[in-house]
């Protein structure tokens, strides 16, 4: 699990998501902690859409997993939605993609690393 204080330690400019540059992800992840449920809902939707758009995985997908796990334990609402999203990412198999997505295994391993803390 990685707290939002560590968001600036990631080189977001070296990663990509569904819409290109990932430099928007730190602010979206920080918004997951908002007490304003509308802000939180929008941020959750946007993060999920960027890192798993139409089933595709991106270099940023692996990097956001520890932040999402932390958020799931500390956010004001929508915890179950975040945990469900992480599980769906882990269940994604490279056979889901006809060309075989090499990120699927990395994503699965990242989620599995977070599960002990999430299941406590």
N, C-alpha and C positions, 0 to 999 in steps of 0.2 A: 504494500500500500504506500502510496506517495501523496503527501499533502499538497495543497495548492501553493504553499510557500516554495515548493521545489519546481514549480512550472517554469521558472526562468532558467533552470539548469539544463533544460532540453533545447537542443538546437532545432527549433521549429522550422527554420528556413531550409534545413536539409531534408525535410520530410514533405510528403504530399498527401492530400486527401481528395475526395471526389471533385472538388472545385479548384484544385491546384494548391496554392500556398496555404500552409497550415498556421500562419501567424495569427489567425483569428481564434484558434482553439484555446489558448490560455484564458482569454476573457470569457469564452463560453463555458469553460470548466469552472472558473470562479463563480459564474452565475448560477451554477448548480447548488450553491450554498445559500442562495438568496432566500429570505423569508417570504418574499413576494412570489406566490405560487405561479402567477402568470409568467414572470421572468424565468423561474425555474423550469416550467413546462417547455417554454420556447427554447431555452438553452439545451435541455435534454433532447428535444427533437432535432435541433441543429447539429449537436455533436454526433448523435446516432446517424443522421443522414450523411454527414461528411465522412465518417470513418467506415461506414458500411452501406454505401449507396447502391441500391438495387442488388444487394448481395456481394458486391465487390469489396475487396479489402485493399488497404493502402498502407504505406509505410507508417503513417501516423496511427493506424489502428492499434498496433502493438504498443506504441508509446502512451496512448491514452488509457489503457486498461488499468494500470495501477492507480491513476488519478480517479477513474470511475469507481473503482473498488473503495477507495477512501471516501468519495462522495456518497456512495451508497450507505455508508455507516454514519455519516454526519449531516446529511441534507435534511431539510425541513419536511419534505414529502417525496413521494415517487420512488422510495427506496426499492420497492419490489420491482418496479419497472426497470431500474438500472441493473439489478441483479439478474432479472430475466434476460435483458439485452446481453449481458456478459455471458450468460449460459448459452444463449443462441449463437453467439460468436464462437464459443468453444465447441459447440456441436457441429459447426460448419466443417465439412470435410472437403478435402481437395477434390474429391470426386464430384462435388457439387458444381465444379467449374470444368467445362469440357477440355480446357487446356491445362488444367491442374494448377491451382494457385499455390505457389510455394509459401505464401504468407499464412496459409491456414494452420500449419503446424506450429508456427511461431505464436500465432494468436491463441491457439488452444493451450500451449504451454504457459503463456502469460496469464491466462484466466485461471488455469489450474494452480498456479503459484499463489493466487489471491484467494482461492476458495477456503482454505482453513480459517482465515480471519473473517471472511464473510459468513461462514457457517457457525461461528461462535455465538 
